[in-house]
Amino acid sequence: MNFSRSHNAYVRPKKHLGQHFLTDLRIAEKIVKSLPEVPELPVVEVGPGKGILTRFLLERKNFLAFDVDEESVDFLWREYPQHKEKIILGDFLKTKPEELFDGKEFWIIGNFPYHLSGELMEYFFRNRQQVMGVVGMFQKEVAERVCASPKSKAYGIFSVLLQTFFRAEYLFTVKEGSFHPPPKVKSGVIRLERFRKTVERLNEELWENLVRTAFRQRRKMLGNSLKNLINDLDDIKGNSLFTKRPEELNTEEFISISKYFDGKI
């Protein structure tokens, strides 16, 4: 079943915004139902577009939708005048999360523009004190990367950074024909659910630097890719972790390496 109304045509998908409007109502409902079943849960929708997800969310007491597209926001204001205060013309990525919902923690949902994937991942990671979780649609390849397990080609920087604090689950794939205009690739819906905000005694700046440095040379063993960060190479002799490539290490092993070198680098 496709979601269509004659006056939806007034919202033109804009290439520079990466807009591919979801049209399948069943998929939209499935995405929304992937949120925790907590009626009072604060939820932010990023990029509502024509509102196919929004229509299932507006009755929530704690709900806000952000879109940078003035045409989309005007359309939603006309469609839902009684909820106008919940639909905001603005860039969510520039908001301060602690200023939303009176400082309460919240979930994020959306059919995210592909070109903003990296910025959104950074936002989830940097703002995990407020972001409890995410249900969202990305390009399938990106979705798989976020949820990838060690020893797979998809496993990388964001796999480690996000999975250190969030449980990542790939929910389902969405075909190109479920959108207008159809993208050239399939999409994937994922759920991130935060299980911790911090790691005890972890120097996060050091840990993040180690993860990013290791994956920039992912074909090298850790001992080689990190040698420019290590003052005394004797420190790593006999440690089997440094004979592995970065994609072979799980999140706890990256934490272990970081704690080992804290104060030595």
C-alpha positions in Angstrom: 0.0 0.0 0.0 1.4 3.4 -1.0 0.8 6.6 0.9 -0.4 9.2 -1.7 -2.6 12.2 -1.6 -3.2 14.5 -4.6 -1.8 17.6 -2.9 1.4 15.8 -1.9 2.6 16.8 -5.3 3.2 20.3 -4.0 6.3 18.9 -2.1 8.9 18.4 -4.7 11.8 16.0 -3.9 15.0 18.1 -3.9 18.2 16.5 -5.2 20.4 18.9 -3.2 18.7 17.8 0.0 19.0 14.1 -0.9 15.2 13.7 -0.7 13.7 10.3 -1.5 10.3 10.2 0.0 9.1 6.9 1.4 5.7 6.0 -0.1 5.0 2.6 1.4 2.7 3.1 4.4 3.3 -0.4 5.7 7.0 0.1 5.9 6.5 3.5 7.6 4.4 1.9 10.3 6.9 -0.9 10.7 9.7 1.7 11.3 7.6 3.5 13.9 6.7 0.3 15.7 10.5 -0.4 16.1 10.6 2.4 18.7 10.2 1.3 22.3 6.6 0.9 23.4 6.7 3.8 25.8 4.0 6.4 25.1 5.7 9.2 27.1 9.1 8.5 25.4 10.5 11.8 23.8 11.1 11.3 20.1 12.7 13.5 17.5 12.0 12.9 13.8 14.8 14.1 11.4 13.6 15.1 7.9 9.9 14.3 8.0 9.5 15.3 4.3 5.8 14.5 3.4 5.1 13.1 6.8 4.7 9.4 6.2 6.3 8.6 9.5 5.1 11.8 11.2 1.5 10.9 10.9 2.1 8.0 13.4 4.0 10.2 15.8 2.2 13.5 16.1 -0.1 12.3 18.9 2.8 11.7 21.2 3.1 14.3 23.9 6.8 14.5 23.6 7.5 14.7 19.9 9.4 17.1 17.6 10.1 17.0 13.9 12.9 19.0 12.3 13.3 19.7 8.5 15.4 22.2 6.6 13.0 22.0 3.6 10.6 25.0 3.9 8.3 23.4 1.4 8.0 20.2 3.5 7.4 22.1 6.7 4.8 24.4 5.1 3.0 21.3 3.8 3.0 19.6 7.3 1.8 22.8 8.9 -1.2 22.9 6.6 -1.8 19.2 7.1 -1.6 19.2 10.8 -2.3 22.8 12.0 -3.2 21.5 15.5 0.4 20.2 15.8 2.2 23.1 14.2 4.4 23.7 17.3 5.8 20.2 17.0 7.1 20.7 13.4 10.2 22.9 13.3 11.9 24.5 10.3 15.5 24.1 11.2 18.7 21.9 11.1 18.5 19.3 13.8 22.2 18.7 13.6 22.8 22.2 14.8 20.5 21.8 17.8 21.8 21.4 21.4 20.2 18.1 22.5 20.1 19.1 26.2 17.7 22.0 25.2 15.1 19.6 23.9 12.3 18.2 26.0 13.4 20.1 29.1 16.7 18.2 29.1 15.1 14.7 29.0 16.8 12.0 27.1 15.2 11.1 23.7 15.1 8.7 20.7 15.7 9.8 17.1 13.8 8.4 14.1 13.9 9.2 10.4 14.3 8.3 6.8 17.7 9.9 6.8 19.2 11.6 3.7 22.1 9.4 2.5 24.6 12.3 2.3 24.1 13.1 6.0 24.9 9.6 7.2 28.4 10.5 8.5 27.2 13.6 10.3 24.3 11.8 11.9 26.5 9.0 13.2 28.8 11.6 14.7 25.8 13.3 16.3 24.6 10.0 17.9 28.0 9.3 19.2 28.9 12.7 20.5 25.5 13.3 22.1 24.9 9.9 23.6 24.3 11.5 27.0 20.9 12.6 25.6 20.4 10.2 22.7 18.9 7.0 24.2 18.5 5.3 20.8 17.9 5.6 17.1 15.5 3.9 14.6 16.4 5.0 11.2 16.8 4.3 7.5 20.2 4.6 5.8 21.7 3.4 2.5 21.9 -0.3 3.0 25.7 -0.4 2.8 25.9 2.2 5.6 23.3 0.4 7.7 25.3 -2.8 7.4 28.5 -1.1 8.3 27.1 0.3 11.6 25.8 -3.1 12.6 28.7 -5.2 11.4 30.5 -7.7 13.5 34.3 -8.1 13.8 36.0 -10.2 11.1 33.8 -8.8 8.4 34.6 -6.3 5.6 31.9 -3.9 6.7 33.3 -3.6 10.2 34.9 -0.2 10.6 35.3 3.0 12.6 31.6 3.7 13.2 31.0 0.0 14.0 33.4 0.3 16.9 32.6 3.8 18.0 28.8 3.3 18.1 28.7 -0.3 19.3 30.9 0.6 22.2 27.9 2.5 23.6 24.9 1.2 21.6 23.5 -2.2 20.8 23.2 -2.1 17.0 20.6 -4.2 15.2 19.9 -4.4 11.4 16.1 -4.7 11.2 15.1 -5.0 7.5 15.9 -3.9 4.0 13.7 -1.5 1.9 13.7 -1.8 -1.9 14.2 1.1 -4.2 10.6 1.1 -5.4 9.3 2.1 -2.0 10.4 5.7 -2.6 9.7 8.7 -4.8 12.0 9.2 -6.6 13.5 5.7 -6.2 17.1 5.8 -5.1 19.7 3.8 -7.0 20.5 1.6 -4.1 18.5 -0.3 -1.4 18.0 1.1 2.1 18.4 -0.6 5.4 16.6 0.2 8.7 18.6 -0.1 11.9 18.0 0.3 15.6 20.6 1.6 18.0 19.8 1.3 21.7 22.2 2.8 24.2 23.4 0.5 27.0 26.0 2.8 28.5 27.1 6.4 28.3 30.7 6.0 29.4 33.3 3.3 30.0 35.0 3.4 33.4 38.6 4.7 33.4 38.6 5.1 29.6 40.5 8.0 28.1 38.0 8.6 25.2 40.2 10.9 23.2 43.0 8.3 23.2 40.7 5.5 22.5 39.0 7.2 19.6 42.4 8.2 18.1 43.5 4.6 18.3 40.4 3.3 16.6 40.5 5.9 13.8 44.2 5.4 13.2 43.9 1.6 13.1 41.1 1.6 10.6 42.8 4.1 8.3 45.3 1.3 7.6 43.0 -1.6 8.1 45.1 -4.1 6.2 48.0 -3.7 8.6 48.5 -5.4 11.9 47.9 -3.1 14.8 51.5 -3.0 15.8 52.4 -1.5 12.5 49.4 0.9 12.1 49.8 2.3 15.6 53.6 2.5 15.8 53.7 6.2 15.3 51.6 6.6 18.4 53.7 4.3 20.5 56.8 5.6 22.1 58.3 2.3 23.1 57.6 -0.6 20.8 58.9 -3.0 23.5 55.6 -2.3 25.2 53.7 -4.4 22.7 56.0 -7.4 22.4 54.2 -10.5 23.5 50.7 -8.9 23.3 48.8 -10.9 20.7 46.3 -8.1 20.1 48.9 -6.2 18.2 49.4 -9.0 15.7 45.8 -8.7 14.6 44.2 -6.4 12.0 41.7 -3.9 13.3 38.7 -5.7 11.9 39.6 -8.7 14.0 39.2 -6.9 17.3 35.9 -6.4 19.2 34.9 -3.2 21.0 36.1 -4.5 24.4 39.6 -5.3 22.9 39.9 -1.7 21.6 39.0 -0.5 25.1 41.6 -2.8 26.6 44.4 -1.5 24.2 43.5 2.1 25.0 43.6 1.5 28.7 46.9 -0.3 28.4 48.5 2.7 26.7 46.8 5.4 28.7 49.7 7.4 30.2 52.3 5.8 27.9 51.5 7.6 24.7 
